[in-house]
Amino acid sequence: MFIIDSFLTLISSYQFYFSSFMFIGLGIITTVGRVSQVLLKEKFSKLSYLITELCVEGLRLLQYVFFILIGRNIIFNFNIIWQSITQGFLEINYPQIIWDLLGFLIVFGLYNFLIFILFSKNNISKIMKRFNIERYSIKSFQLALVLGFKNLFLIPISVIYLLIIFKIIL
């Protein structure tokens, strides 16, 4: 059944993500940058904010390139990377990809719903009171935690998931 296959692909995506410290390390750096943008927004000049944004997105792009390099076991060469991507698209079973994409939508829809519940204002308020965090507003702290979690896990995992179903990484 496609939904079971979808959750198995999610598990494979997590296994791949945690298989390399480089993936996690780049994820941590992008997460710190994104959380800093939220929590220290007032202290960032426009230039600092822009530089942080460029660094976050540049490191994320680098992380995706490493996903392909390691997932295909190839060297850093843009021609080879592009060839791997197009080769992956040629290997796609097109009736199956519809089910895979439907599974992706269901799995990551549930994932986002769980994040929404886990990081509700009520739960964040309890965490802030328990740890005596008064420096930030509940809204800012909630946004920082949601973006931090999504940047560290949801975004890279969803990209890996798509790279798997589109046969770009093996």
VOPA-86335 format. One record per residue: x, y, z of N, C-alpha, C in turn; residue number from 0. Coordinates in steps of 0.001 Angstrom, whole numbers, plus 500000, padded with zeros to 6 digits. Example, Ala and Ser with C-alpha at 12.3 -4.5 7.8 and 13.67 -1.06 7.14 Angstrom:
2
<atom n_X="513190" n_Y="494310" n_Z="507800" ca_X="512300" ca_Y="495500" ca_Z="507800" c_X="513200" c_Y="496700" c_Z="507800" n="0"/>
<atom n_X="512850" n_Y="497750" n_Z="507080" ca_X="513670" ca_Y="498940" ca_Z="507140" c_X="512900" c_Y="500030" c_Z="507870" n="1"/>
END
This chain:
170
<atom n_X="500842" n_Y="498817" n_Z="500000" ca_X="500000" ca_Y="500000" ca_Z="500000" c_X="500884" c_Y="501243" c_Z="500000" n="0"/>
<atom n_X="500475" n_Y="502256" n_Z="499239" ca_X="501337" ca_Y="503414" ca_Z="499017" c_X="501647" c_Y="504185" c_Z="500302" n="1"/>
<atom n_X="500727" n_Y="504219" n_Z="501248" ca_X="500965" ca_Y="505000" ca_Z="502463" c_X="502069" c_Y="504361" c_Z="503314" n="2"/>
<atom n_X="502107" n_Y="503040" n_Z="503341" ca_X="503181" ca_Y="502339" ca_Z="504071" c_X="504512" c_Y="502611" c_Z="503378" n="3"/>
<atom n_X="504507" n_Y="502532" n_Z="502046" ca_X="505727" ca_Y="502853" ca_Z="501288" c_X="506183" c_Y="504286" c_Z="501547" n="4"/>
<atom n_X="505225" n_Y="505180" n_Z="501706" ca_X="505562" ca_Y="506581" ca_Z="501966" c_X="506259" c_Y="506738" c_Z="503311" n="5"/>
<atom n_X="505760" n_Y="506056" n_Z="504323" ca_X="506404" ca_Y="506138" ca_Z="505636" c_X="507759" c_Y="505426" c_Z="505631" n="6"/>
<atom n_X="507894" n_Y="504364" n_Z="504843" ca_X="509197" ca_Y="503703" ca_Z="504711" c_X="510201" c_Y="504633" c_Z="504020" n="7"/>
<atom n_X="509729" n_Y="505399" n_Z="503047" ca_X="510601" ca_Y="506380" ca_Z="502389" c_X="510992" c_Y="507474" c_Z="503375" n="8"/>
<atom n_X="510077" n_Y="507871" n_Z="504247" ca_X="510393" ca_Y="508848" ca_Z="505290" c_X="511495" c_Y="508311" c_Z="506201" n="9"/>
<atom n_X="511379" n_Y="507053" n_Z="506597" ca_X="512401" ca_Y="506426" ca_Z="507441" c_X="513738" c_Y="506388" c_Z="506705" n="10"/>
<atom n_X="513709" n_Y="506022" n_Z="505417" ca_X="514951" ca_Y="506012" ca_Z="504620" c_X="515553" c_Y="507405" c_Z="504529" n="11"/>
<atom n_X="514706" n_Y="508420" n_Z="504439" ca_X="515188" ca_Y="509805" ca_Z="504370" c_X="515908" c_Y="510186" c_Z="505656" n="12"/>
<atom n_X="515328" n_Y="509811" n_Z="506790" ca_X="515989" ca_Y="510077" ca_Z="508081" c_X="517301" c_Y="509303" c_Z="508197" n="13"/>
<atom n_X="517307" n_Y="508050" n_Z="507770" ca_X="518536" ca_Y="507254" ca_Z="507835" c_X="519629" c_Y="507896" c_Z="507000" n="14"/>
<atom n_X="519272" n_Y="508372" n_Z="505807" ca_X="520248" ca_Y="509024" ca_Z="504945" c_X="520753" c_Y="510315" c_Z="505590" n="15"/>
<atom n_X="519846" n_Y="511115" n_Z="506135" ca_X="520215" ca_Y="512392" ca_Z="506752" c_X="521186" c_Y="512187" c_Z="507912" n="16"/>
<atom n_X="520925" n_Y="511194" n_Z="508743" ca_X="521781" ca_Y="510951" ca_Z="509903" c_X="523001" c_Y="510090" c_Z="509578" n="17"/>
<atom n_X="523173" n_Y="509741" n_Z="508301" ca_X="524325" ca_Y="508919" ca_Z="507923" c_X="525611" c_Y="509741" c_Z="507791" n="18"/>
<atom n_X="525490" n_Y="511061" n_Z="507748" ca_X="526670" ca_Y="511902" ca_Z="507569" c_X="526619" c_Y="513086" c_Z="508531" n="19"/>
<atom n_X="527680" n_Y="513260" n_Z="509277" ca_X="527759" ca_Y="514399" ca_Z="510183" c_X="527720" c_Y="515712" c_Z="509403" n="20"/>
<atom n_X="528204" n_Y="515677" n_Z="508161" ca_X="528210" ca_Y="516882" ca_Z="507338" c_X="526780" c_Y="517373" c_Z="507095" n="21"/>
<atom n_X="525843" n_Y="516454" n_Z="506833" ca_X="524444" ca_Y="516839" ca_Z="506615" c_X="523887" c_Y="517525" c_Z="507856" n="22"/>
<atom n_X="524092" n_Y="516884" n_Z="508999" ca_X="523564" ca_Y="517402" ca_Z="510257" c_X="524263" c_Y="518711" c_Z="510631" n="23"/>
<atom n_X="525575" n_Y="518755" n_Z="510427" ca_X="526336" ca_Y="519967" ca_Z="510734" c_X="525853" c_Y="521161" c_Z="509930" n="24"/>
<atom n_X="525645" n_Y="520976" n_Z="508631" ca_X="525120" ca_Y="522066" ca_Z="507804" c_X="523703" c_Y="522425" c_Z="508240" n="25"/>
<atom n_X="522922" n_Y="521417" n_Z="508644" ca_X="521572" ca_Y="521671" ca_Z="509150" c_X="521594" c_Y="522496" c_Z="510423" n="26"/>
<atom n_X="522527" n_Y="522188" n_Z="511307" ca_X="522636" ca_Y="522945" ca_Z="512563" c_X="523026" c_Y="524390" c_Z="512282" n="27"/>
<atom n_X="523970" n_Y="524594" n_Z="511378" ca_X="524412" ca_Y="525957" ca_Z="511060" c_X="523270" c_Y="526766" c_Z="510448" n="28"/>
<atom n_X="522534" n_Y="526178" n_Z="509504" ca_X="521411" ca_Y="526909" ca_Z="508900" c_X="520322" c_Y="527183" c_Z="509941" n="29"/>
<atom n_X="520127" n_Y="526250" n_Z="510851" ca_X="519125" ca_Y="526437" ca_Z="511903" c_X="519514" c_Y="527571" c_Z="512834" n="30"/>
<atom n_X="520770" n_Y="527622" n_Z="513228" ca_X="521239" ca_Y="528710" ca_Z="514096" c_X="521050" c_Y="530054" c_Z="513398" n="31"/>
<atom n_X="521372" n_Y="530106" n_Z="512112" ca_X="521186" ca_Y="531347" ca_Z="511365" c_X="519734" c_Y="531774" c_Z="511317" n="32"/>
<atom n_X="518857" n_Y="530813" n_Z="511024" ca_X="517425" ca_Y="531135" ca_Z="510913" c_X="516836" c_Y="531544" c_Z="512268" n="33"/>
<atom n_X="517175" n_Y="530822" n_Z="513326" ca_X="516670" ca_Y="531153" ca_Z="514665" c_X="517203" c_Y="532508" c_Z="515107" n="34"/>
<atom n_X="518461" n_Y="532795" n_Z="514795" ca_X="519040" ca_Y="534104" ca_Z="515133" c_X="518282" c_Y="535230" c_Z="514443" n="35"/>
<atom n_X="517892" n_Y="535005" n_Z="513191" ca_X="517139" ca_Y="536024" ca_Z="512468" c_X="515823" c_Y="536351" c_Z="513171" n="36"/>
<atom n_X="515203" n_Y="535335" n_Z="513757" ca_X="513921" ca_Y="535555" ca_Z="514430" c_X="514122" c_Y="536187" c_Z="515803" n="37"/>
<atom n_X="514991" n_Y="535610" n_Z="516608" ca_X="515129" ca_Y="536061" ca_Z="517989" c_X="515899" c_Y="537375" c_Z="518127" n="38"/>
<atom n_X="516797" n_Y="537630" n_Z="517211" ca_X="517609" ca_Y="538849" ca_Z="517300" c_X="517243" c_Y="539856" c_Z="516214" n="39"/>
<atom n_X="516039" n_Y="539756" n_Z="515713" ca_X="515577" ca_Y="540587" ca_Z="514602" c_X="515846" c_Y="542071" c_Z="514827" n="40"/>
<atom n_X="515552" n_Y="542560" n_Z="516017" ca_X="515724" ca_Y="543985" ca_Z="516304" c_X="517199" c_Y="544392" c_Z="516329" n="41"/>
<atom n_X="518075" n_Y="543464" n_Z="516622" ca_X="519493" ca_Y="543789" ca_Z="516734" c_X="520230" c_Y="543678" c_Z="515399" n="42"/>
<atom n_X="519587" n_Y="543053" n_Z="514406" ca_X="520209" ca_Y="542887" ca_Z="513095" c_X="520007" c_Y="544147" c_Z="512259" n="43"/>
<atom n_X="521084" n_Y="544622" n_Z="511671" ca_X="520929" ca_Y="545675" ca_Z="510672" c_X="520401" c_Y="545005" c_Z="509404" n="44"/>
<atom n_X="519948" n_Y="545803" n_Z="508459" ca_X="519456" ca_Y="545227" ca_Z="507204" c_X="520554" c_Y="544439" c_Z="506506" n="45"/>
<atom n_X="521771" n_Y="544949" n_Z="506562" ca_X="522891" ca_Y="544267" ca_Z="505928" c_X="523198" c_Y="542942" c_Z="506632" n="46"/>
<atom n_X="523202" n_Y="542947" n_Z="507967" ca_X="523450" ca_Y="541712" ca_Z="508727" c_X="522380" c_Y="540673" c_Z="508439" n="47"/>
<atom n_X="521140" n_Y="541127" n_Z="508374" ca_X="520030" ca_Y="540220" ca_Z="508083" c_X="520195" c_Y="539613" c_Z="506692" n="48"/>
<atom n_X="520544" n_Y="540452" n_Z="505717" ca_X="520743" ca_Y="539991" ca_Z="504342" c_X="521901" c_Y="539007" c_Z="504256" n="49"/>
<atom n_X="523001" n_Y="539310" n_Z="504905" ca_X="524166" ca_Y="538409" ca_Z="504886" c_X="523807" c_Y="537075" c_Z="505530" n="50"/>
<atom n_X="523088" n_Y="537126" n_Z="506655" ca_X="522658" ca_Y="535892" ca_Z="507315" c_X="521754" c_Y="535085" c_Z="506404" n="51"/>
<atom n_X="520828" n_Y="535747" n_Z="505736" ca_X="519909" ca_Y="535062" ca_Z="504817" c_X="520671" c_Y="534412" c_Z="503667" n="52"/>
<atom n_X="521627" n_Y="535124" n_Z="503097" ca_X="522429" ca_Y="534567" ca_Z="501998" c_X="523251" c_Y="533370" c_Z="502480" n="53"/>
<atom n_X="523805" n_Y="533458" n_Z="503674" ca_X="524573" ca_Y="532339" ca_Z="504233" c_X="523674" c_Y="531124" c_Z="504480" n="54"/>
<atom n_X="522499" n_Y="531358" n_Z="505069" ca_X="521569" ca_Y="530262" ca_Z="505358" c_X="521179" c_Y="529559" c_Z="504056" n="55"/>
<atom n_X="520761" n_Y="530332" n_Z="503066" ca_X="520316" ca_Y="529726" ca_Z="501803" c_X="521478" c_Y="529114" c_Z="501028" n="56"/>
<atom n_X="522650" n_Y="529750" n_Z="501085" ca_X="523823" ca_Y="529174" ca_Z="500422" c_X="524241" c_Y="527854" c_Z="501040" n="57"/>
<atom n_X="524233" n_Y="527794" n_Z="502372" ca_X="524582" ca_Y="526535" ca_Z="503051" c_X="523533" c_Y="525465" c_Z="502796" n="58"/>
<atom n_X="522275" n_Y="525869" n_Z="502716" ca_X="521220" ca_Y="524899" ca_Z="502410" c_X="521426" c_Y="524334" c_Z="501007" n="59"/>
<atom n_X="521748" n_Y="525181" n_Z="500052" ca_X="522012" ca_Y="524720" ca_Z="498688" c_X="523215" c_Y="523774" c_Z="498673" n="60"/>
<atom n_X="524257" n_Y="524127" n_Z="499405" ca_X="525428" ca_Y="523264" ca_Z="499520" c_X="525044" c_Y="521913" c_Z="500123" n="61"/>
<atom n_X="524187" n_Y="521930" n_Z="501126" ca_X="523718" ca_Y="520691" ca_Z="501742" c_X="523015" c_Y="519813" c_Z="500697" n="62"/>
<atom n_X="522184" n_Y="520418" n_Z="499852" ca_X="521475" ca_Y="519656" ca_Z="498825" c_X="522443" c_Y="519057" c_Z="497810" n="63"/>
<atom n_X="523468" n_Y="519832" n_Z="497459" ca_X="524488" ca_Y="519309" ca_Z="496541" c_X="525178" c_Y="518098" c_Z="497177" n="64"/>
<atom n_X="525493" n_Y="518198" n_Z="498475" ca_X="526113" ca_Y="517055" ca_Z="499163" c_X="525168" c_Y="515863" c_Z="499240" n="65"/>
<atom n_X="523862" n_Y="516113" n_Z="499368" ca_X="522911" ca_Y="514999" ca_Z="499338" c_X="523074" c_Y="514216" c_Z="498039" n="66"/>
<atom n_X="523155" n_Y="514944" n_Z="496928" ca_X="523276" ca_Y="514291" ca_Z="495617" c_X="524636" c_Y="513623" c_Z="495470" n="67"/>
<atom n_X="525708" n_Y="514332" n_Z="495859" ca_X="527052" ca_Y="513765" ca_Z="495727" c_X="527187" c_Y="512455" c_Z="496508" n="68"/>
<atom n_X="526751" n_Y="512479" n_Z="497750" ca_X="526892" ca_Y="511280" ca_Z="498587" c_X="525840" c_Y="510241" c_Z="498215" n="69"/>
<atom n_X="524632" n_Y="510701" n_Z="497885" ca_X="523565" ca_Y="509770" ca_Z="497511" c_X="523813" c_Y="509047" c_Z="496210" n="70"/>
<atom n_X="524589" n_Y="509648" n_Z="495327" ca_X="524954" ca_Y="509029" ca_Z="494049" c_X="526400" c_Y="508529" c_Z="494049" n="71"/>
<atom n_X="527125" n_Y="508831" n_Z="495127" ca_X="528525" ca_Y="508435" ca_Z="495233" c_X="529342" c_Y="508958" c_Z="494047" n="72"/>
<atom n_X="529247" n_Y="510282" n_Z="493849" ca_X="529962" ca_Y="510910" ca_Z="492741" c_X="530840" c_Y="512035" c_Z="493272" n="73"/>
<atom n_X="531768" n_Y="512479" n_Z="492426" ca_X="532658" ca_Y="513573" ca_Z="492806" c_X="531990" c_Y="514904" c_Z="492503" n="74"/>
<atom n_X="532560" n_Y="515985" n_Z="493055" ca_X="531992" ca_Y="517323" ca_Z="492879" c_X="532333" c_Y="517839" c_Z="491497" n="75"/>
<atom n_X="531395" n_Y="517665" n_Z="490587" ca_X="531526" ca_Y="518146" ca_Z="489225" c_X="530107" c_Y="518450" c_Z="488747" n="76"/>
<atom n_X="529840" n_Y="519701" n_Z="488385" ca_X="528469" ca_Y="520079" ca_Z="488045" c_X="527920" c_Y="519300" c_Z="486859" n="77"/>
<atom n_X="528771" n_Y="518945" n_Z="485896" ca_X="528293" ca_Y="518149" ca_Z="484760" c_X="527844" c_Y="516765" c_Z="485214" n="78"/>
<atom n_X="528618" n_Y="516157" n_Z="486107" ca_X="528261" ca_Y="514837" ca_Z="486618" c_X="527011" c_Y="514928" c_Z="487493" n="79"/>
<atom n_X="526918" n_Y="515983" n_Z="488304" ca_X="525723" ca_Y="516173" ca_Z="489150" c_X="524488" c_Y="516311" c_Z="488264" n="80"/>
<atom n_X="524565" n_Y="517162" n_Z="487251" ca_X="523425" ca_Y="517366" ca_Z="486366" c_X="523071" c_Y="516075" c_Z="485624" n="81"/>
<atom n_X="524096" n_Y="515327" n_Z="485195" ca_X="523858" ca_Y="514045" ca_Z="484519" c_X="523153" c_Y="513073" c_Z="485468" n="82"/>
<atom n_X="523532" n_Y="513053" n_Z="486736" ca_X="522883" ca_Y="512185" ca_Z="487716" c_X="521418" c_Y="512561" c_Z="487912" n="83"/>
<atom n_X="521166" n_Y="513857" n_Z="487932" ca_X="519781" ca_Y="514311" ca_Z="488093" c_X="518943" c_Y="513881" c_Z="486897" n="84"/>
<atom n_X="519435" n_Y="514123" n_Z="485695" ca_X="518653" ca_Y="513755" ca_Z="484506" c_X="518538" c_Y="512243" c_Z="484379" n="85"/>
<atom n_X="519577" n_Y="511508" n_Z="484760" ca_X="519507" ca_Y="510047" ca_Z="484734" c_X="518430" c_Y="509560" c_Z="485697" n="86"/>
<atom n_X="518348" n_Y="510192" n_Z="486870" ca_X="517317" ca_Y="509829" ca_Z="487836" c_X="515927" c_Y="510029" c_Z="487270" n="87"/>
<atom n_X="515722" n_Y="511150" n_Z="486574" ca_X="514403" ca_Y="511400" ca_Z="485986" c_X="514048" c_Y="510355" c_Z="484933" n="88"/>
<atom n_X="515053" n_Y="509851" n_Z="484222" ca_X="514787" ca_Y="508823" ca_Z="483207" c_X="514398" c_Y="507486" c_Z="483835" n="89"/>
<atom n_X="514785" n_Y="507273" n_Z="485087" ca_X="514483" ca_Y="506016" ca_Z="485776" c_X="513118" c_Y="506013" c_Z="486463" n="90"/>
<atom n_X="512413" n_Y="507135" n_Z="486421" ca_X="511136" ca_Y="507255" ca_Z="487127" c_X="510070" c_Y="506406" c_Z="486444" n="91"/>
<atom n_X="509308" n_Y="505701" n_Z="487265" ca_X="508132" ca_Y="504974" ca_Z="486812" c_X="506973" c_Y="505952" c_Z="486952" n="92"/>
<atom n_X="506516" n_Y="506500" n_Z="485825" ca_X="505579" ca_Y="507620" ca_Z="485895" c_X="504222" c_Y="507301" c_Z="486516" n="93"/>
<atom n_X="503624" n_Y="506147" n_Z="486348" ca_X="502392" ca_Y="505902" ca_Z="487126" c_X="502684" c_Y="505850" c_Z="488635" n="94"/>
<atom n_X="503835" n_Y="505308" n_Z="489010" ca_X="504190" ca_Y="505187" ca_Z="490426" c_X="504474" c_Y="506544" c_Z="491062" n="95"/>
<atom n_X="505012" n_Y="507475" n_Z="490285" ca_X="505387" ca_Y="508771" ca_Z="490853" c_X="504158" c_Y="509524" c_Z="491367" n="96"/>
<atom n_X="503006" n_Y="509297" n_Z="490742" ca_X="501774" ca_Y="509936" ca_Z="491231" c_X="501477" c_Y="509464" c_Z="492649" n="97"/>
<atom n_X="501584" n_Y="508160" n_Z="492903" ca_X="501357" ca_Y="507608" ca_Z="494241" c_X="502419" c_Y="508088" c_Z="495217" n="98"/>
<atom n_X="503669" n_Y="508162" n_Z="494728" ca_X="504756" ca_Y="508644" ca_Z="495583" c_X="504526" c_Y="510097" c_Z="496003" n="99"/>
<atom n_X="504094" n_Y="510922" n_Z="495078" ca_X="503836" ca_Y="512333" ca_Z="495397" c_X="502620" c_Y="512477" c_Z="496318" n="100"/>
<atom n_X="501597" n_Y="511645" n_Z="496109" ca_X="500449" ca_Y="511656" ca_Z="497007" c_X="500887" c_Y="511250" c_Z="498417" n="101"/>
<atom n_X="501731" n_Y="510226" n_Z="498508" ca_X="502280" ca_Y="509811" ca_Z="499802" c_X="503089" c_Y="510921" c_Z="500439" n="102"/>
<atom n_X="503889" n_Y="511641" n_Z="499633" ca_X="504678" ca_Y="512767" ca_Z="500120" c_X="503758" c_Y="513825" c_Z="500732" n="103"/>
<atom n_X="502687" n_Y="514164" n_Z="500024" ca_X="501751" ca_Y="515171" ca_Z="500520" c_X="501107" c_Y="514742" c_Z="501836" n="104"/>
<atom n_X="500731" n_Y="513470" n_Z="501931" ca_X="500101" ca_Y="512970" ca_Z="503158" c_X="501101" c_Y="512957" c_Z="504312" n="105"/>
<atom n_X="502273" n_Y="512384" n_Z="504088" ca_X="503282" ca_Y="512260" ca_Z="505139" c_X="503705" c_Y="513633" c_Z="505653" n="106"/>
<atom n_X="504021" n_Y="514550" n_Z="504752" ca_X="504505" ca_Y="515850" ca_Z="505203" c_X="503364" c_Y="516767" c_Z="505637" n="107"/>
<atom n_X="502151" n_Y="516491" n_Z="505197" ca_X="500990" ca_Y="517173" ca_Z="505758" c_X="500809" c_Y="516792" c_Z="507218" n="108"/>
<atom n_X="500921" n_Y="515479" n_Z="507509" ca_X="500850" ca_Y="515013" ca_Z="508898" c_X="502010" c_Y="515557" c_Z="509723" n="109"/>
<atom n_X="503194" n_Y="515569" n_Z="509130" ca_X="504398" ca_Y="516080" ca_Z="509796" c_X="504172" c_Y="517537" c_Z="510216" n="110"/>
<atom n_X="503689" n_Y="518361" n_Z="509284" ca_X="503429" ca_Y="519773" ca_Z="509600" c_X="502330" c_Y="519928" c_Z="510637" n="111"/>
<atom n_X="501314" n_Y="519076" n_Z="510576" ca_X="500240" ca_Y="519120" ca_Z="511559" c_X="500776" c_Y="518812" c_Z="512957" n="112"/>
<atom n_X="501647" n_Y="517802" n_Z="513057" ca_X="502244" ca_Y="517464" ca_Z="514350" c_X="503118" c_Y="518604" c_Z="514875" n="113"/>
<atom n_X="503846" n_Y="519258" n_Z="513992" ca_X="504654" ca_Y="520416" ca_Z="514393" c_X="503739" c_Y="521526" c_Z="514905" n="114"/>
<atom n_X="502628" n_Y="521747" n_Z="514208" ca_X="501664" ca_Y="522764" ca_Z="514612" c_X="501142" c_Y="522479" c_Z="516020" n="115"/>
<atom n_X="500820" n_Y="521217" n_Z="516296" ca_X="500313" ca_Y="520843" ca_Z="517620" c_X="501415" c_Y="520939" c_Z="518674" n="116"/>
<atom n_X="502581" n_Y="520373" n_Z="518365" ca_X="503695" ca_Y="520351" ca_Z="519310" c_X="504139" c_Y="521760" c_Z="519705" n="117"/>
<atom n_X="504178" n_Y="522656" n_Z="518732" ca_X="504663" ca_Y="524013" ca_Z="518978" c_X="503518" c_Y="525022" c_Z="519061" n="118"/>
<atom n_X="502404" n_Y="524608" n_Z="519630" ca_X="501273" ca_Y="525532" ca_Z="519815" c_X="501664" c_Y="526611" c_Z="520833" n="119"/>
<atom n_X="500972" n_Y="527723" n_Z="520788" ca_X="501269" ca_Y="528813" ca_Z="521726" c_X="501116" c_Y="528352" c_Z="523169" n="120"/>
<atom n_X="500139" n_Y="527501" n_Z="523415" ca_X="499922" ca_Y="526985" ca_Z="524762" c_X="501134" c_Y="526170" c_Z="525234" n="121"/>
<atom n_X="501620" n_Y="525272" n_Z="524388" ca_X="502787" ca_Y="524459" ca_Z="524751" c_X="504045" c_Y="525318" c_Z="524896" n="122"/>
<atom n_X="504209" n_Y="526279" n_Z="524005" ca_X="505377" ca_Y="527166" ca_Z="524068" c_X="505332" c_Y="527998" c_Z="525346" n="123"/>
<atom n_X="504145" n_Y="528470" n_Z="525699" ca_X="503987" ca_Y="529248" ca_Z="526929" c_X="504399" c_Y="528425" c_Z="528149" n="124"/>
<atom n_X="504001" n_Y="527160" n_Z="528170" ca_X="504382" ca_Y="526277" ca_Z="529282" c_X="505894" c_Y="526075" c_Z="529338" n="125"/>
<atom n_X="506513" n_Y="525893" n_Z="528180" ca_X="507971" ca_Y="525709" ca_Z="528130" c_X="508673" c_Y="526967" c_Z="528630" n="126"/>
<atom n_X="508188" n_Y="528123" n_Z="528176" ca_X="508818" ca_Y="529381" ca_Z="528574" c_X="508692" c_Y="529611" c_Z="530078" n="127"/>
<atom n_X="507545" n_Y="529284" n_Z="530650" ca_X="507366" ca_Y="529432" ca_Z="532096" c_X="508232" c_Y="528450" c_Z="532865" n="128"/>
<atom n_X="508285" n_Y="527220" n_Z="532373" ca_X="509064" ca_Y="526188" ca_Z="533080" c_X="510549" c_Y="526528" c_Z="533114" n="129"/>
<atom n_X="511060" n_Y="527070" n_Z="532020" ca_X="512487" ca_Y="527394" ca_Z="531948" c_X="512764" c_Y="528878" c_Z="532215" n="130"/>
<atom n_X="511729" n_Y="529596" n_Z="532655" ca_X="511858" ca_Y="530993" ca_Z="533026" c_X="512459" c_Y="531840" c_Z="531895" n="131"/>
<atom n_X="511901" n_Y="531676" n_Z="530706" ca_X="512351" ca_Y="532434" ca_Z="529541" c_X="511424" c_Y="533628" c_Z="529380" n="132"/>
<atom n_X="511939" n_Y="534794" n_Z="529696" ca_X="511112" ca_Y="536002" ca_Z="529655" c_X="511636" c_Y="537019" c_Z="528650" n="133"/>
<atom n_X="512754" n_Y="536742" n_Z="528070" ca_X="513418" ca_Y="537702" ca_Z="527196" c_X="512680" c_Y="537919" c_Z="525872" n="134"/>
<atom n_X="511952" n_Y="536898" n_Z="525405" ca_X="511297" ca_Y="536948" ca_Z="524103" c_X="509789" c_Y="536832" c_Z="524258" n="135"/>
<atom n_X="509076" n_Y="537348" n_Z="523291" ca_X="507621" ca_Y="537182" ca_Z="523294" c_X="507302" c_Y="535729" c_Z="522942" n="136"/>
<atom n_X="506123" n_Y="535293" n_Z="523335" ca_X="505699" ca_Y="533921" ca_Z="523012" c_X="505692" c_Y="533734" c_Z="521499" n="137"/>
<atom n_X="505202" n_Y="534724" n_Z="520782" ca_X="505130" ca_Y="534632" ca_Z="519319" c_X="506517" c_Y="534471" c_Z="518696" n="138"/>
<atom n_X="507484" n_Y="535263" n_Z="519128" ca_X="508852" ca_Y="535173" ca_Z="518591" c_X="509500" c_Y="533841" c_Z="518949" n="139"/>
<atom n_X="509314" n_Y="533428" n_Z="520190" ca_X="509920" ca_Y="532166" ca_Z="520632" c_X="509286" c_Y="530983" c_Z="519898" n="140"/>
<atom n_X="507985" n_Y="531032" n_Z="519701" ca_X="507290" ca_Y="529971" ca_Z="518966" c_X="507802" c_Y="529913" c_Z="517528" n="141"/>
<atom n_X="507886" n_Y="531058" n_Z="516878" ca_X="508374" ca_Y="531112" ca_Z="515501" c_X="509802" c_Y="530593" c_Z="515408" n="142"/>
<atom n_X="510640" n_Y="530968" n_Z="516363" ca_X="512028" ca_Y="530502" ca_Z="516377" c_X="512089" c_Y="528977" c_Z="516509" n="143"/>
<atom n_X="511293" n_Y="528416" n_Z="517411" ca_X="511296" ca_Y="526956" ca_Z="517586" c_X="510757" c_Y="526230" c_Z="516352" n="144"/>
<atom n_X="509681" n_Y="526745" n_Z="515787" ca_X="509111" ca_Y="526116" ca_Z="514585" c_X="510113" c_Y="526177" c_Z="513435" n="145"/>
<atom n_X="510670" n_Y="527347" n_Z="513189" ca_X="511643" ca_Y="527475" ca_Z="512100" c_X="512906" c_Y="526669" c_Z="512381" n="146"/>
<atom n_X="513313" n_Y="526634" n_Z="513637" ca_X="514481" ca_Y="525831" ca_Z="513995" c_X="514243" c_Y="524358" c_Z="513703" n="147"/>
<atom n_X="513117" n_Y="523835" n_Z="514136" ca_X="512797" ca_Y="522424" ca_Z="513907" c_X="512665" c_Y="522136" c_Z="512413" n="148"/>
<atom n_X="511975" n_Y="523015" n_Z="511714" ca_X="511784" ca_Y="522794" ca_Z="510275" c_X="513115" c_Y="522872" c_Z="509516" n="149"/>
<atom n_X="513975" n_Y="523813" n_Z="509894" ca_X="515262" ca_Y="523939" ca_Z="509201" c_X="516206" c_Y="522791" c_Z="509510" n="150"/>
<atom n_X="516107" n_Y="522255" n_Z="510716" ca_X="516993" ca_Y="521152" ca_Z="511090" c_X="516492" c_Y="519814" c_Z="510572" n="151"/>
<atom n_X="515184" n_Y="519617" n_Z="510547" ca_X="514644" ca_Y="518312" ca_Z="510183" c_X="513711" c_Y="518337" c_Z="508973" n="152"/>
<atom n_X="512606" n_Y="519034" n_Z="509052" ca_X="511572" ca_Y="518910" ca_Z="508029" c_X="512068" c_Y="519268" c_Z="506628" n="153"/>
<atom n_X="512725" n_Y="520385" n_Z="506463" ca_X="513144" ca_Y="520816" ca_Z="505127" c_X="514166" c_Y="519852" c_Z="504519" n="154"/>
<atom n_X="515273" n_Y="519538" n_Z="505225" ca_X="516216" ca_Y="518607" ca_Z="504590" c_X="515617" c_Y="517208" c_Z="504374" n="155"/>
<atom n_X="514803" n_Y="516749" n_Z="505300" ca_X="514203" ca_Y="515415" ca_Z="505154" c_X="513249" c_Y="515398" c_Z="503971" n="156"/>
<atom n_X="512468" n_Y="516462" n_Z="503798" ca_X="511539" ca_Y="516495" ca_Z="502665" c_X="512297" c_Y="516557" c_Z="501337" n="157"/>
<atom n_X="513420" n_Y="517261" n_Z="501307" ca_X="514230" ca_Y="517310" ca_Z="500083" c_X="514819" c_Y="515933" c_Z="499790" n="158"/>
<atom n_X="515345" n_Y="515273" n_Z="500810" ca_X="515877" ca_Y="513916" ca_Z="500619" c_X="514774" c_Y="512988" c_Z="500128" n="159"/>
<atom n_X="513605" n_Y="513091" n_Z="500723" ca_X="512455" ca_Y="512277" ca_Z="500321" c_X="512178" c_Y="512461" c_Z="498825" n="160"/>
<atom n_X="512128" n_Y="513716" n_Z="498383" ca_X="511880" ca_Y="513989" ca_Z="496957" c_X="513024" c_Y="513471" c_Z="496082" n="161"/>
<atom n_X="514256" n_Y="513631" n_Z="496561" ca_X="515400" ca_Y="513116" ca_Z="495790" c_X="515323" c_Y="511596" c_Z="495648" n="162"/>
<atom n_X="514804" n_Y="510927" n_Z="496661" ca_X="514628" ca_Y="509470" ca_Z="496587" c_X="513536" c_Y="509103" c_Z="495604" n="163"/>
<atom n_X="512366" n_Y="509731" n_Z="495720" ca_X="511263" ca_Y="509311" ca_Z="494838" c_X="511506" c_Y="509705" c_Z="493389" n="164"/>
<atom n_X="512301" n_Y="510769" n_Z="493160" ca_X="512640" ca_Y="511138" ca_Z="491793" c_X="513906" c_Y="510428" c_Z="491304" n="165"/>
<atom n_X="514381" n_Y="509470" n_Z="492100" ca_X="515517" ca_Y="508606" ca_Z="491736" c_X="516807" c_Y="509392" c_Z="491497" n="166"/>
<atom n_X="516926" n_Y="510536" n_Z="492157" ca_X="518147" ca_Y="511332" ca_Z="492022" c_X="519218" c_Y="510814" c_Z="492963" n="167"/>
<atom n_X="518812" n_Y="510356" n_Z="494138" ca_X="519736" ca_Y="509637" ca_Z="495012" c_X="519198" c_Y="508223" c_Z="495173" n="168"/>
<atom n_X="520129" n_Y="507339" n_Z="495416" ca_X="519739" ca_Y="505915" ca_Z="495479" c_X="519442" c_Y="505472" c_Z="496885" n="169"/>
END
